[in-house]
Amino acid sequence: MSKTPKRVLTIAGSDSGGGAGIQADLKTYSALGCFGTSAITAITAQNTVGVTAIHPVPPDVIVAQIKAVVEDIGTDAVKIGMLHDSDVIRAVARTLAEHDLKNIVLDPVMVATSGDRLLQDSAITSLIQELIPLADVITPNIPEAEILLGRKLEHQADLPEAARELARLGCRSVLLKAGHLSEKRLVDIFHVAEDDQIVELVSQRLETPNTHGTGCTLSSAMAAYLARGESLTEAARLAKDYITQAIVAGSEYRIGQGHGPVHHFHALWKRQ
C-alpha cells in the first residue's frame, strides 16, 4: 500500500542564502518528517550579511502556486511568512478561505532586524482584518506585537496580557516570542484563546551570531507538528524545543561572514 506523508505548505519569500524564508521552512519540514511545498511571495538576493535585492511576485502568481499545490498534492498545514502588501495579503486570505485550509500558522513579519518597518500601515490593517482571523496561531516577536497592539512591551510581566490582547484579533492562539527582551532566561508565552490557557516556554539565551531564520524556523516547526496531529499547546512546546536545539547546534558552525543560520538537521547529522 502507498503512503501519504504529512504535507505542509509554506507561503513566504525565498532566501538565496538558505537560512530563512522558504529554504528554512522546507528544511524544517524535512527534518520533522513532513513533505514540504511552497508558494514563493518574493525572490530576494541575500546572504548572512544582508539583503541586496528584492523582487516581489505578483498576487495572481502567488495564488496560482497555492492552488497548484492544494488542488493536487493537498496540505495538512500552512505556514505564512512575509506578504509584502495589501493586495497580496487579501489574495492569500481569499485563497485560504476558498479552499478551507486548516492548521494555519502566521508569522506576521513586519519589522526588519534593523528595526525598519517592512509593511505600510494599510498592509498591517489588511493583515489584522483579513488574515489573522484565519490563523490557528500567530507567532509575533516583541516589535511585531507592539505594532499590532499599538503600545510598548518592555517587561516579561507584560507578555501574558499582551498575548491575550493579540488573540482578541481573532486567531485561535498566540506564540509571543520574548527574544527581544534583555533577560538571560527567555520565556516565550503561548496562549490558547478558547480556554484562556497561558503556557510558559522557557529557554536560556545563547550568545551566538547564528540566529538568521529563527522566526521562520519556529513557525514552520509549529506548522509541521500541527500537520502531524499534535494539539496547539503540544505543537508549541515541541516547536520551541526544536528551535532551541537548532540554535545550540548551529552555534558550532561558521557559515558566511555575518549572522549564520541555525542547524535545521541537528538531530539527523548526529547520526553521521
Secondary structure as GFF3:
##gff-version 3
##sequence-region A 1 272
A	DSSP	beta_strand	7	15	.	.	.	ID=ss1
A	DSSP	alpha_helix	21	31	.	.	.	ID=ss2
A	DSSP	beta_strand	35	46	.	.	.	ID=ss3
A	DSSP	beta_strand	51	56	.	.	.	ID=ss4
A	DSSP	alpha_helix	59	70	.	.	.	ID=ss5
A	DSSP	beta_strand	77	80	.	.	.	ID=ss6
A	DSSP	alpha_helix	86	98	.	.	.	ID=ss7
A	DSSP	beta_strand	104	106	.	.	.	ID=ss8
A	DSSP	alpha_helix	121	126	.	.	.	ID=ss9
A	DSSP	pi_helix	127	131	.	.	.	ID=ss10
A	DSSP	three_ten_helix	132	134	.	.	.	ID=ss11
A	DSSP	beta_strand	137	138	.	.	.	ID=ss12
A	DSSP	alpha_helix	142	149	.	.	.	ID=ss13
A	DSSP	three_ten_helix	156	158	.	.	.	ID=ss14
A	DSSP	alpha_helix	159	167	.	.	.	ID=ss15
A	DSSP	beta_strand	173	176	.	.	.	ID=ss16
A	DSSP	beta_strand	185	192	.	.	.	ID=ss17
A	DSSP	beta_strand	197	204	.	.	.	ID=ss18
A	DSSP	alpha_helix	214	227	.	.	.	ID=ss19
A	DSSP	alpha_helix	232	250	.	.	.	ID=ss20
A	DSSP	alpha_helix	266	269	.	.	.	ID=ss21
###
